Amino acid sequence: MNAQRIVVIGAGIAGLVAALELSAQGFNVTVVEKAAAPGGKMREVEVAGSAIDAGPTVFTMPWVFEAVFAAAGAALSDHVTLHPVEILARHAWSAEQRLDLYADAARSAEAIGEFAGPAEARRYLEFAERARRIYQTLETPFLKSASPTPLTLIRDAGLRGLGDLSRISPFSTLWRALGEHFHDQRLRQLFGRYATYCGSSPFMAPATLMLVAHVERDGVWLIEGGMHRLAVALATLARANGTSFRYGAEVGEVVVSGGRATGIRLADGELIAADAVIANADIAAIGSGRLGAAIKSAVPRVPRSARSLSALTWSLLAPTRGFPLLRHNVFFSASYASEFDDIFKRGRLPATPTVYVCAQYRDAQGNLCNSRGDAAERLLCLVNAPPTGDAHAFDSAEIAQCEERTFSLLERCGLHLRRQPARSVVTTPTDFNRLFPATGGALYGQASHGWMASFSRPGARSTMPGLYLAGGSTHPGPGVPMAALSGRFAAAAVLADRASASR
């Protein structure tokens, strides 16, 4: 065991990955987590005796985790079981208007042709190719780079790559760029939704986010047992490599001595000394002083206006009828622009919400596999919401009004739920702010609005020596594989700096 001690604040995916990689290298690692279990935003909510995934529900880019497990001398396939899905998601605008999107581009084009005509099918294939080129242009110089800047992107691209960089369309909004491909507004709405994957509005996010369409088309997998199994697997492997976990332990502050982070003090006063501290926390919590005044200036300030989306969710058990659910289902609002104006301009729950429904008893083929033995579905229903949970109390009347609009849309699209209050748990932006303090309930760090937003996230090294950063509010951004990459970057920075200090 290496004598160097590392403390990781937060057992989210980034913190778990960083802890695993450092403990596999022989460091003495302690993970401190205020919740009772690992996962962070990848959490479960218990409803009437059933555990429901209440965080991320889409698993992509498994190569990231294959590399993480391999670095610890293990194999991802030995710890979680993945099932690829053929149909990425089922989309609905009404009971008559439905469209399935497939992992296979040709099948998606065929479905789009039947839904919106052959011209739109051709335009979809052009869009898919553009999304692929954007992803390939940015994969190495941005996603796999620890601290990219516009200048390093240009430098790494070289003369031959400048043309590719010009085609990633950073100065156009996603909504405007989608208009170049799709004449049917429903398709524009469908692919504009990818901006919400990083908590942003398609009307303000850069066209670069078209790359998300390629990431999904490259493969979506279901994790047997639910997404939370991945967090458990990472924690189990980290513990096997020597990491110790302190659950139910809240951090009061990061201790600074001699101009560098030297440990943490828990809320109960206990001091844990360390040679380095990795904060797997939203940088807004650090910048607000929630982890101590001494490190407030160690991260860039995130103004409230730059916060990403929050959410209003219903975790519930309910029998369903009418709509043939898959694992992933999206029910679109009638007015997409109004939805994001309500959230980002007016700071209120949308009057016309789009609803995401994750049916967690559905397998990769959409078959209902309910181990409870009753007719209930295990569902997560989500609508986008403003990140104002620290400034606005979402009262019961607001929630009830949004709930009525949400489930009325589902019924208009043909999905009927038999809901019972005792089998439903509601989570509001206020609740998310309580879970993730100083964020207002924002779930993705800073919104990706404007071409520079992706470069404004800090890298693994803070300006405070000994303090490192990881998580969705840091580079390369939000999402399960991105958080894992940030954890790898943090571990690599610690390894490099400790090796340098030793020399």
One Martini backbone bead per residue (centre of mass of N, CA, C, O) as a GRO file, in nm:
protein
  503
    1MET     BB    1   0.095   0.037   0.024
    2ASN     BB    2   0.061   0.354  -0.020
    3ALA     BB    3   0.125   0.633   0.186
    4GLN     BB    4  -0.058   0.791   0.019
    5ARG     BB    5  -0.330   1.014   0.075
    6ILE     BB    6  -0.674   0.992  -0.034
    7VAL     BB    7  -0.953   1.208  -0.077
    8VAL     BB    8  -1.298   1.147  -0.155
    9ILE     BB    9  -1.565   1.352  -0.252
   10GLY     BB   10  -1.781   1.140  -0.339
   11ALA     BB   11  -1.987   0.854  -0.482
   12GLY     BB   12  -1.977   0.905  -0.762
   13ILE     BB   13  -1.864   0.814  -1.057
   14ALA     BB   14  -1.606   0.986  -1.049
   15GLY     BB   15  -1.513   0.903  -0.763
   16LEU     BB   16  -1.501   0.597  -0.815
   17VAL     BB   17  -1.294   0.602  -1.043
   18ALA     BB   18  -1.067   0.745  -0.895
   19ALA     BB   19  -1.044   0.544  -0.661
   20LEU     BB   20  -0.984   0.293  -0.827
   21GLU     BB   21  -0.725   0.390  -0.974
   22LEU     BB   22  -0.560   0.460  -0.714
   23SER     BB   23  -0.583   0.188  -0.562
   24ALA     BB   24  -0.454   0.023  -0.799
   25GLN     BB   25  -0.176   0.204  -0.737
   26GLY     BB   26  -0.162   0.203  -0.395
   27PHE     BB   27  -0.339   0.394  -0.267
   28ASN     BB   28  -0.477   0.568   0.009
   29VAL     BB   29  -0.830   0.541   0.004
   30THR     BB   30  -1.100   0.778   0.076
   31VAL     BB   31  -1.455   0.772   0.086
   32VAL     BB   32  -1.688   1.044   0.115
   33GLU     BB   33  -2.043   1.001   0.203
   34LYS     BB   34  -2.364   1.118   0.285
   35ALA     BB   35  -2.479   0.885   0.186
   36ALA     BB   36  -2.573   0.528   0.201
   37ALA     BB   37  -2.467   0.521  -0.105
   38PRO     BB   38  -2.370   0.479  -0.405
   39GLY     BB   39  -2.380   0.727  -0.713
   40GLY     BB   40  -2.538   0.979  -0.657
   41LYS     BB   41  -2.724   1.042  -0.927
   42MET     BB   42  -2.703   0.723  -0.928
   43ARG     BB   43  -2.999   0.652  -0.807
   44GLU     BB   44  -3.234   0.527  -0.570
   45VAL     BB   45  -3.588   0.462  -0.532
   46GLU     BB   46  -3.822   0.372  -0.296
   47VAL     BB   47  -4.125   0.186  -0.397
   48ALA     BB   48  -4.306  -0.031  -0.249
   49GLY     BB   49  -4.026  -0.221  -0.245
   50SER     BB   50  -3.903  -0.071  -0.499
   51ALA     BB   51  -3.632  -0.012  -0.710
   52ILE     BB   52  -3.564   0.308  -0.865
   53ASP     BB   53  -3.435   0.469  -1.111
   54ALA     BB   54  -3.344   0.839  -1.050
   55GLY     BB   55  -3.146   0.886  -1.287
   56PRO     BB   56  -2.972   0.766  -1.496
   57THR     BB   57  -3.083   0.555  -1.803
   58VAL     BB   58  -2.840   0.587  -2.007
   59PHE     BB   59  -2.614   0.364  -2.186
   60THR     BB   60  -2.291   0.459  -2.301
   61MET     BB   61  -1.977   0.416  -2.386
   62PRO     BB   62  -1.833   0.138  -2.272
   63TRP     BB   63  -1.525   0.190  -2.323
   64VAL     BB   64  -1.475   0.353  -2.070
   65PHE     BB   65  -1.528   0.112  -1.861
   66GLU     BB   66  -1.337  -0.092  -1.977
   67ALA     BB   67  -1.085   0.079  -1.905
   68VAL     BB   68  -1.130   0.102  -1.602
   69PHE     BB   69  -1.130  -0.203  -1.535
   70ALA     BB   70  -0.859  -0.273  -1.672
   71ALA     BB   71  -0.682  -0.087  -1.483
   72ALA     BB   72  -0.782  -0.298  -1.237
   73GLY     BB   73  -0.779  -0.600  -1.356
   74ALA     BB   74  -1.059  -0.603  -1.509
   75ALA     BB   75  -1.406  -0.672  -1.613
   76LEU     BB   76  -1.703  -0.551  -1.694
   77SER     BB   77  -1.850  -0.832  -1.762
   78ASP     BB   78  -1.798  -0.939  -1.454
   79HIS     BB   79  -2.005  -0.702  -1.315
   80VAL     BB   80  -2.183  -0.649  -1.575
   81THR     BB   81  -2.487  -0.666  -1.766
   82LEU     BB   82  -2.533  -0.628  -2.115
   83HIS     BB   83  -2.797  -0.485  -2.332
   84PRO     BB   84  -2.876  -0.437  -2.641
   85VAL     BB   85  -3.051  -0.201  -2.839
   86GLU     BB   86  -3.247  -0.138  -3.120
   87ILE     BB   87  -3.440   0.061  -2.976
   88LEU     BB   88  -3.385   0.362  -2.844
   89ALA     BB   89  -3.679   0.502  -2.901
   90ARG     BB   90  -4.005   0.623  -2.824
   91HIS     BB   91  -4.220   0.845  -3.007
   92ALA     BB   92  -4.466   1.110  -2.921
   93TRP     BB   93  -4.758   1.336  -3.011
   94SER     BB   94  -4.976   1.110  -3.031
   95ALA     BB   95  -5.176   0.840  -3.086
   96GLU     BB   96  -5.079   0.852  -3.409
   97GLN     BB   97  -4.781   0.973  -3.340
   98ARG     BB   98  -4.507   0.759  -3.420
   99LEU     BB   99  -4.146   0.702  -3.338
  100ASP     BB  100  -3.874   0.504  -3.416
  101LEU     BB  101  -3.540   0.466  -3.300
  102TYR     BB  102  -3.238   0.338  -3.428
  103ALA     BB  103  -2.923   0.209  -3.438
  104ASP     BB  104  -3.000   0.175  -3.728
  105ALA     BB  105  -3.002   0.395  -3.984
  106ALA     BB  106  -3.178   0.251  -4.196
  107ARG     BB  107  -3.423   0.203  -4.009
  108SER     BB  108  -3.470   0.498  -3.940
  109ALA     BB  109  -3.516   0.595  -4.228
  110GLU     BB  110  -3.762   0.419  -4.280
  111ALA     BB  111  -3.936   0.533  -4.049
  112ILE     BB  112  -3.924   0.829  -4.143
  113GLY     BB  113  -4.049   0.784  -4.417
  114GLU     BB  114  -4.328   0.687  -4.300
  115PHE     BB  115  -4.371   0.951  -4.121
  116ALA     BB  116  -4.238   1.206  -4.336
  117GLY     BB  117  -4.086   1.096  -4.575
  118PRO     BB  118  -3.829   1.054  -4.808
  119ALA     BB  119  -3.682   1.327  -4.770
  120GLU     BB  120  -3.635   1.296  -4.463
  121ALA     BB  121  -3.467   1.039  -4.482
  122ARG     BB  122  -3.232   1.166  -4.636
  123ARG     BB  123  -3.174   1.389  -4.425
  124TYR     BB  124  -3.104   1.200  -4.197
  125LEU     BB  125  -2.847   1.074  -4.321
  126GLU     BB  126  -2.699   1.345  -4.332
  127PHE     BB  127  -2.711   1.398  -4.031
  128ALA     BB  128  -2.565   1.140  -3.933
  129GLU     BB  129  -2.299   1.211  -4.074
  130ARG     BB  130  -2.248   1.478  -3.931
  131ALA     BB  131  -2.242   1.363  -3.644
  132ARG     BB  132  -2.003   1.173  -3.691
  133ARG     BB  133  -1.792   1.392  -3.764
  134ILE     BB  134  -1.805   1.549  -3.504
  135TYR     BB  135  -1.719   1.325  -3.316
  136GLN     BB  136  -1.445   1.254  -3.454
  137THR     BB  137  -1.323   1.539  -3.419
  138LEU     BB  138  -1.365   1.538  -3.077
  139GLU     BB  139  -1.270   1.287  -2.927
  140THR     BB  140  -0.960   1.344  -2.883
  141PRO     BB  141  -0.925   1.671  -2.838
  142PHE     BB  142  -1.163   1.660  -2.610
  143LEU     BB  143  -1.264   1.402  -2.455
  144LYS     BB  144  -0.943   1.288  -2.423
  145SER     BB  145  -0.883   1.561  -2.296
  146ALA     BB  146  -0.804   1.726  -2.002
  147SER     BB  147  -0.749   2.049  -2.137
  148PRO     BB  148  -0.918   2.204  -2.348
  149THR     BB  149  -0.894   2.435  -2.622
  150PRO     BB  150  -0.925   2.612  -2.897
  151LEU     BB  151  -0.616   2.599  -2.955
  152THR     BB  152  -0.574   2.290  -2.921
  153LEU     BB  153  -0.766   2.206  -3.141
  154ILE     BB  154  -0.609   2.341  -3.370
  155ARG     BB  155  -0.337   2.210  -3.318
  156ASP     BB  156  -0.435   1.903  -3.330
  157ALA     BB  157  -0.557   1.915  -3.619
  158GLY     BB  158  -0.431   2.081  -3.816
  159LEU     BB  159  -0.452   2.146  -4.143
  160ARG     BB  160  -0.639   1.899  -4.215
  161GLY     BB  161  -0.851   1.968  -3.961
  162LEU     BB  162  -0.986   2.248  -4.012
  163GLY     BB  163  -1.231   2.159  -4.174
  164ASP     BB  164  -1.362   1.993  -3.948
  165LEU     BB  165  -1.392   2.226  -3.743
  166SER     BB  166  -1.583   2.398  -3.927
  167ARG     BB  167  -1.816   2.153  -3.916
  168ILE     BB  168  -1.917   2.175  -3.600
  169SER     BB  169  -2.084   2.438  -3.547
  170PRO     BB  170  -2.043   2.649  -3.286
  171PHE     BB  171  -2.218   2.923  -3.391
  172SER     BB  172  -2.460   2.742  -3.402
  173THR     BB  173  -2.753   2.631  -3.336
  174LEU     BB  174  -2.918   2.347  -3.310
  175TRP     BB  175  -3.190   2.439  -3.426
  176ARG     BB  176  -3.080   2.566  -3.685
  177ALA     BB  177  -2.930   2.315  -3.795
  178LEU     BB  178  -3.182   2.129  -3.810
  179GLY     BB  179  -3.320   2.308  -4.034
  180GLU     BB  180  -3.117   2.203  -4.260
  181HIS     BB  181  -3.254   1.899  -4.247
  182PHE     BB  182  -3.549   1.963  -4.127
  183HIS     BB  183  -3.896   2.023  -4.206
  184ASP     BB  184  -3.997   1.861  -3.980
  185GLN     BB  185  -4.068   1.961  -3.660
  186ARG     BB  186  -4.059   1.688  -3.515
  187LEU     BB  187  -3.762   1.622  -3.584
  188ARG     BB  188  -3.639   1.871  -3.463
  189GLN     BB  189  -3.738   1.802  -3.179
  190LEU     BB  190  -3.609   1.530  -3.138
  191PHE     BB  191  -3.301   1.626  -3.188
  192GLY     BB  192  -3.312   1.867  -2.983
  193ARG     BB  193  -3.316   1.690  -2.718
  194TYR     BB  194  -3.003   1.647  -2.687
  195ALA     BB  195  -2.951   1.902  -2.514
  196THR     BB  196  -3.075   1.779  -2.244
  197TYR     BB  197  -2.835   1.584  -2.177
  198CYS     BB  198  -2.684   1.879  -2.079
  199GLY     BB  199  -2.907   2.091  -1.974
  200SER     BB  200  -3.029   2.222  -2.246
  201SER     BB  201  -3.107   2.436  -2.506
  202PRO     BB  202  -3.165   2.419  -2.849
  203PHE     BB  203  -3.173   2.750  -2.872
  204MET     BB  204  -2.857   2.774  -2.727
  205ALA     BB  205  -2.713   2.545  -2.829
  206PRO     BB  206  -2.480   2.399  -3.002
  207ALA     BB  207  -2.444   2.207  -3.290
  208THR     BB  208  -2.233   2.008  -3.172
  209LEU     BB  209  -2.461   1.825  -3.023
  210MET     BB  210  -2.505   1.619  -3.254
  211LEU     BB  211  -2.313   1.395  -3.140
  212VAL     BB  212  -2.526   1.249  -2.963
  213ALA     BB  213  -2.660   1.095  -3.193
  214HIS     BB  214  -2.412   0.914  -3.243
  215VAL     BB  215  -2.377   0.786  -2.968
  216GLU     BB  216  -2.648   0.637  -2.974
  217ARG     BB  217  -2.611   0.491  -3.251
  218ASP     BB  218  -2.354   0.333  -3.133
  219GLY     BB  219  -2.510   0.272  -2.855
  220VAL     BB  220  -2.746   0.105  -2.639
  221TRP     BB  221  -2.772   0.001  -2.295
  222LEU     BB  222  -2.861  -0.243  -2.063
  223ILE     BB  223  -2.863  -0.285  -1.716
  224GLU     BB  224  -2.869  -0.536  -1.521
  225GLY     BB  225  -3.069  -0.410  -1.252
  226GLY     BB  226  -2.959  -0.136  -1.331
  227MET     BB  227  -2.766   0.146  -1.303
  228HIS     BB  228  -2.674   0.111  -1.001
  229ARG     BB  229  -2.489  -0.137  -1.053
  230LEU     BB  230  -2.243   0.024  -1.144
  231ALA     BB  231  -2.177   0.163  -0.878
  232VAL     BB  232  -2.146  -0.097  -0.714
  233ALA     BB  233  -1.916  -0.219  -0.882
  234LEU     BB  234  -1.709   0.005  -0.835
  235ALA     BB  235  -1.708  -0.010  -0.524
  236THR     BB  236  -1.628  -0.307  -0.498
  237LEU     BB  237  -1.356  -0.287  -0.651
  238ALA     BB  238  -1.230  -0.067  -0.478
  239ARG     BB  239  -1.238  -0.227  -0.214
  240ALA     BB  240  -1.061  -0.464  -0.324
  241ASN     BB  241  -0.818  -0.233  -0.362
  242GLY     BB  242  -0.856  -0.056  -0.063
  243THR     BB  243  -1.095   0.109  -0.039
  244SER     BB  244  -1.254   0.336   0.172
  245PHE     BB  245  -1.582   0.381   0.326
  246ARG     BB  246  -1.792   0.679   0.414
  247TYR     BB  247  -2.101   0.669   0.515
  248GLY     BB  248  -2.283   0.927   0.644
  249ALA     BB  249  -2.060   1.158   0.562
  250GLU     BB  250  -2.015   1.493   0.614
  251VAL     BB  251  -1.870   1.769   0.472
  252GLY     BB  252  -1.749   2.075   0.592
  253GLU     BB  253  -1.429   2.083   0.496
  254VAL     BB  254  -1.147   2.197   0.345
  255VAL     BB  255  -0.821   2.170   0.430
  256VAL     BB  256  -0.583   2.438   0.479
  257SER     BB  257  -0.216   2.425   0.439
  258GLY     BB  258   0.030   2.605   0.308
  259GLY     BB  259  -0.152   2.646   0.032
  260ARG     BB  260  -0.297   2.355   0.077
  261ALA     BB  261  -0.451   2.063   0.058
  262THR     BB  262  -0.482   1.840   0.375
  263GLY     BB  263  -0.798   1.783   0.388
  264ILE     BB  264  -1.074   1.701   0.611
  265ARG     BB  265  -1.385   1.811   0.764
  266LEU     BB  266  -1.631   1.708   0.931
  267ALA     BB  267  -1.933   1.797   1.063
  268ASP     BB  268  -1.834   1.655   1.350
  269GLY     BB  269  -1.497   1.733   1.337
  270GLU     BB  270  -1.346   1.535   1.184
  271LEU     BB  271  -1.015   1.456   1.088
  272ILE     BB  272  -0.877   1.412   0.746
  273ALA     BB  273  -0.591   1.337   0.623
  274ALA     BB  274  -0.405   1.456   0.321
  275ASP     BB  275  -0.232   1.481   0.008
  276ALA     BB  276  -0.522   1.463  -0.136
  277VAL     BB  277  -0.816   1.615  -0.300
  278ILE     BB  278  -1.129   1.493  -0.427
  279ALA     BB  279  -1.399   1.671  -0.584
  280ASN     BB  280  -1.720   1.518  -0.618
  281ALA     BB  281  -1.850   1.815  -0.706
  282ASP     BB  282  -2.009   2.081  -0.751
  283ILE     BB  283  -1.868   2.386  -0.816
  284ALA     BB  284  -2.089   2.551  -0.670
  285ALA     BB  285  -2.025   2.444  -0.385
  286ILE     BB  286  -1.742   2.557  -0.373
  287GLY     BB  287  -1.801   2.863  -0.458
  288SER     BB  288  -2.008   2.899  -0.199
  289GLY     BB  289  -1.860   2.744   0.066
  290ARG     BB  290  -1.955   2.443   0.141
  291LEU     BB  291  -1.619   2.357   0.157
  292GLY     BB  292  -1.512   2.628   0.229
  293ALA     BB  293  -1.350   2.936   0.218
  294ALA     BB  294  -1.054   2.850   0.121
  295ILE     BB  295  -1.188   2.729  -0.181
  296LYS     BB  296  -1.372   2.927  -0.344
  297SER     BB  297  -1.135   3.029  -0.559
  298ALA     BB  298  -1.064   2.737  -0.706
  299VAL     BB  299  -1.312   2.816  -0.886
  300PRO     BB  300  -1.530   2.893  -1.106
  301ARG     BB  301  -1.790   3.092  -1.149
  302VAL     BB  302  -2.150   3.020  -1.136
  303PRO     BB  303  -2.404   3.153  -1.257
  304ARG     BB  304  -2.737   3.125  -1.243
  305SER     BB  305  -2.779   3.171  -1.559
  306ALA     BB  306  -2.583   2.897  -1.617
  307ARG     BB  307  -2.768   2.688  -1.549
  308SER     BB  308  -2.905   2.398  -1.566
  309LEU     BB  309  -3.119   2.168  -1.562
  310SER     BB  310  -3.387   2.045  -1.413
  311ALA     BB  311  -3.639   1.848  -1.224
  312LEU     BB  312  -3.947   1.659  -1.250
  313THR     BB  313  -4.035   1.366  -1.063
  314TRP     BB  314  -4.169   1.022  -1.104
  315SER     BB  315  -4.173   0.753  -0.885
  316LEU     BB  316  -4.341   0.450  -1.003
  317LEU     BB  317  -4.618   0.228  -0.948
  318ALA     BB  318  -4.793   0.110  -1.249
  319PRO     BB  319  -5.036   0.040  -1.437
  320THR     BB  320  -5.071  -0.021  -1.793
  321ARG     BB  321  -5.217   0.125  -2.101
  322GLY     BB  322  -5.213   0.145  -2.478
  323PHE     BB  323  -4.896   0.179  -2.467
  324PRO     BB  324  -4.597   0.063  -2.621
  325LEU     BB  325  -4.355   0.017  -2.427
  326LEU     BB  326  -4.036   0.099  -2.358
  327ARG     BB  327  -3.771   0.193  -2.195
  328HIS     BB  328  -3.771   0.442  -2.401
  329ASN     BB  329  -3.973   0.750  -2.370
  330VAL     BB  330  -4.130   1.016  -2.574
  331PHE     BB  331  -4.335   1.311  -2.499
  332PHE     BB  332  -4.447   1.572  -2.683
  333SER     BB  333  -4.490   1.888  -2.709
  334ALA     BB  334  -4.648   2.149  -2.880
  335SER     BB  335  -4.427   2.367  -2.745
  336TYR     BB  336  -4.096   2.399  -2.736
  337ALA     BB  337  -4.024   2.696  -2.695
  338SER     BB  338  -4.203   2.742  -2.443
  339GLU     BB  339  -4.064   2.547  -2.255
  340PHE     BB  340  -3.781   2.707  -2.248
  341ASP     BB  341  -3.892   2.981  -2.170
  342ASP     BB  342  -4.005   2.902  -1.898
  343ILE     BB  343  -3.735   2.804  -1.775
  344PHE     BB  344  -3.505   3.033  -1.869
  345LYS     BB  345  -3.690   3.307  -1.856
  346ARG     BB  346  -3.929   3.251  -1.623
  347GLY     BB  347  -3.874   3.028  -1.399
  348ARG     BB  348  -4.076   2.779  -1.479
  349LEU     BB  349  -4.293   2.557  -1.521
  350PRO     BB  350  -4.410   2.402  -1.781
  351ALA     BB  351  -4.705   2.421  -1.971
  352THR     BB  352  -4.548   2.231  -2.207
  353PRO     BB  353  -4.442   1.936  -2.151
  354THR     BB  354  -4.196   1.711  -2.177
  355VAL     BB  355  -4.192   1.344  -2.162
  356TYR     BB  356  -4.014   1.109  -1.974
  357VAL     BB  357  -4.012   0.740  -2.000
  358CYS     BB  358  -3.902   0.484  -1.777
  359ALA     BB  359  -3.929   0.133  -1.833
  360GLN     BB  360  -3.783  -0.098  -1.602
  361TYR     BB  361  -3.945  -0.376  -1.702
  362ARG     BB  362  -3.806  -0.344  -1.972
  363ASP     BB  363  -3.657  -0.481  -2.223
  364ALA     BB  364  -3.481  -0.474  -2.521
  365GLN     BB  365  -3.779  -0.557  -2.662
  366GLY     BB  366  -4.026  -0.455  -2.458
  367ASN     BB  367  -4.069  -0.653  -2.244
  368LEU     BB  368  -4.242  -0.760  -1.968
  369CYS     BB  369  -4.042  -0.788  -1.648
  370ASN     BB  370  -4.208  -0.881  -1.358
  371SER     BB  371  -4.101  -0.989  -1.042
  372ARG     BB  372  -4.363  -0.929  -0.863
  373GLY     BB  373  -4.638  -1.048  -1.018
  374ASP     BB  374  -4.766  -0.796  -1.136
  375ALA     BB  375  -4.895  -0.512  -1.335
  376ALA     BB  376  -4.665  -0.336  -1.271
  377GLU     BB  377  -4.476  -0.053  -1.331
  378ARG     BB  378  -4.145   0.074  -1.350
  379LEU     BB  379  -4.125   0.432  -1.313
  380LEU     BB  380  -3.986   0.720  -1.488
  381CYS     BB  381  -4.094   1.056  -1.467
  382LEU     BB  382  -3.997   1.342  -1.680
  383VAL     BB  383  -3.940   1.696  -1.637
  384ASN     BB  384  -3.846   1.992  -1.706
  385ALA     BB  385  -3.665   2.240  -1.499
  386PRO     BB  386  -3.586   2.484  -1.298
  387PRO     BB  387  -3.283   2.607  -1.119
  388THR     BB  388  -3.468   2.709  -0.820
  389GLY     BB  389  -3.443   2.541  -0.537
  390ASP     BB  390  -3.301   2.793  -0.361
  391ALA     BB  391  -3.549   3.028  -0.430
  392HIS     BB  392  -3.793   2.815  -0.474
  393ALA     BB  393  -4.104   2.703  -0.366
  394PHE     BB  394  -4.258   2.412  -0.455
  395ASP     BB  395  -4.574   2.386  -0.451
  396SER     BB  396  -4.856   2.194  -0.464
  397ALA     BB  397  -4.993   2.351  -0.694
  398GLU     BB  398  -4.767   2.336  -0.903
  399ILE     BB  399  -4.736   2.031  -0.908
  400ALA     BB  400  -5.027   1.961  -0.983
  401GLN     BB  401  -5.033   2.112  -1.253
  402CYS     BB  402  -4.797   1.957  -1.386
  403GLU     BB  403  -4.915   1.676  -1.348
  404GLU     BB  404  -5.166   1.716  -1.521
  405ARG     BB  405  -5.010   1.782  -1.785
  406THR     BB  406  -4.838   1.530  -1.802
  407PHE     BB  407  -5.069   1.298  -1.789
  408SER     BB  408  -5.237   1.413  -2.022
  409LEU     BB  409  -5.032   1.366  -2.244
  410LEU     BB  410  -5.016   1.062  -2.215
  411GLU     BB  411  -5.316   1.013  -2.281
  412ARG     BB  412  -5.315   1.144  -2.567
  413CYS     BB  413  -5.089   0.914  -2.649
  414GLY     BB  414  -5.218   0.636  -2.492
  415LEU     BB  415  -5.123   0.658  -2.185
  416HIS     BB  416  -5.232   0.462  -1.906
  417LEU     BB  417  -5.249   0.529  -1.556
  418ARG     BB  418  -5.258   0.367  -1.227
  419ARG     BB  419  -5.249   0.578  -0.970
  420GLN     BB  420  -5.079   0.596  -0.642
  421PRO     BB  421  -4.961   0.770  -0.380
  422ALA     BB  422  -4.814   0.517  -0.233
  423ARG     BB  423  -4.667   0.468  -0.545
  424SER     BB  424  -4.520   0.763  -0.508
  425VAL     BB  425  -4.234   0.979  -0.598
  426VAL     BB  426  -4.146   1.315  -0.554
  427THR     BB  427  -3.914   1.533  -0.739
  428THR     BB  428  -3.766   1.840  -0.692
  429PRO     BB  429  -3.558   2.105  -0.714
  430THR     BB  430  -3.543   2.123  -0.406
  431ASP     BB  431  -3.448   1.833  -0.364
  432PHE     BB  432  -3.193   1.852  -0.544
  433ASN     BB  433  -3.063   2.077  -0.372
  434ARG     BB  434  -3.040   1.899  -0.120
  435LEU     BB  435  -2.860   1.681  -0.252
  436PHE     BB  436  -2.720   1.938  -0.431
  437PRO     BB  437  -2.573   2.187  -0.323
  438ALA     BB  438  -2.588   2.511  -0.482
  439THR     BB  439  -2.766   2.439  -0.764
  440GLY     BB  440  -3.095   2.446  -0.766
  441GLY     BB  441  -3.100   2.147  -0.918
  442ALA     BB  442  -2.886   2.120  -1.106
  443LEU     BB  443  -2.775   1.827  -1.313
  444TYR     BB  444  -2.521   1.961  -1.526
  445GLY     BB  445  -2.430   2.221  -1.430
  446GLN     BB  446  -2.344   2.383  -1.693
  447ALA     BB  447  -2.468   2.516  -1.954
  448SER     BB  448  -2.462   2.469  -2.320
  449HIS     BB  449  -2.426   2.799  -2.386
  450GLY     BB  450  -2.249   2.839  -2.626
  451TRP     BB  451  -1.927   2.791  -2.756
  452MET     BB  452  -1.767   2.827  -2.459
  453ALA     BB  453  -1.890   2.637  -2.242
  454SER     BB  454  -1.705   2.378  -2.274
  455PHE     BB  455  -1.440   2.562  -2.181
  456SER     BB  456  -1.544   2.658  -1.878
  457ARG     BB  457  -1.472   2.404  -1.764
  458PRO     BB  458  -1.299   2.254  -1.544
  459GLY     BB  459  -1.050   2.072  -1.462
  460ALA     BB  460  -0.880   1.870  -1.241
  461ARG     BB  461  -0.731   2.133  -1.170
  462SER     BB  462  -0.707   2.347  -0.941
  463THR     BB  463  -0.584   2.645  -0.782
  464MET     BB  464  -0.546   2.439  -0.551
  465PRO     BB  465  -0.326   2.273  -0.408
  466GLY     BB  466  -0.446   1.936  -0.375
  467LEU     BB  467  -0.702   2.012  -0.555
  468TYR     BB  468  -0.953   1.816  -0.709
  469LEU     BB  469  -1.163   1.748  -1.000
  470ALA     BB  470  -1.502   1.607  -1.035
  471GLY     BB  471  -1.753   1.571  -1.276
  472GLY     BB  472  -2.021   1.722  -1.454
  473SER     BB  473  -1.890   2.027  -1.400
  474THR     BB  474  -1.661   1.913  -1.559
  475HIS     BB  475  -1.438   1.793  -1.751
  476PRO     BB  476  -1.644   1.702  -2.028
  477GLY     BB  477  -1.910   1.664  -1.854
  478PRO     BB  478  -2.209   1.537  -1.874
  479GLY     BB  479  -2.258   1.215  -1.791
  480VAL     BB  480  -2.152   0.906  -1.741
  481PRO     BB  481  -1.890   0.889  -1.921
  482MET     BB  482  -1.788   1.175  -1.850
  483ALA     BB  483  -1.752   1.133  -1.549
  484ALA     BB  484  -1.547   0.908  -1.579
  485LEU     BB  485  -1.335   1.077  -1.725
  486SER     BB  486  -1.295   1.280  -1.494
  487GLY     BB  487  -1.187   1.068  -1.296
  488ARG     BB  488  -0.938   0.996  -1.467
  489PHE     BB  489  -0.813   1.277  -1.472
  490ALA     BB  490  -0.777   1.306  -1.167
  491ALA     BB  491  -0.597   1.060  -1.123
  492ALA     BB  492  -0.373   1.147  -1.321
  493ALA     BB  493  -0.300   1.412  -1.175
  494VAL     BB  494  -0.215   1.287  -0.910
  495LEU     BB  495   0.005   1.101  -1.018
  496ALA     BB  496   0.180   1.322  -1.148
  497ASP     BB  497   0.218   1.508  -0.893
  498ARG     BB  498   0.331   1.295  -0.696
  499ALA     BB  499   0.572   1.213  -0.870
  500SER     BB  500   0.698   1.495  -0.882
  501ALA     BB  501   0.729   1.530  -0.574
  502SER     BB  502   0.912   1.286  -0.529
  503ARG     BB  503   1.141   1.393  -0.727
   0.00000   0.00000   0.00000
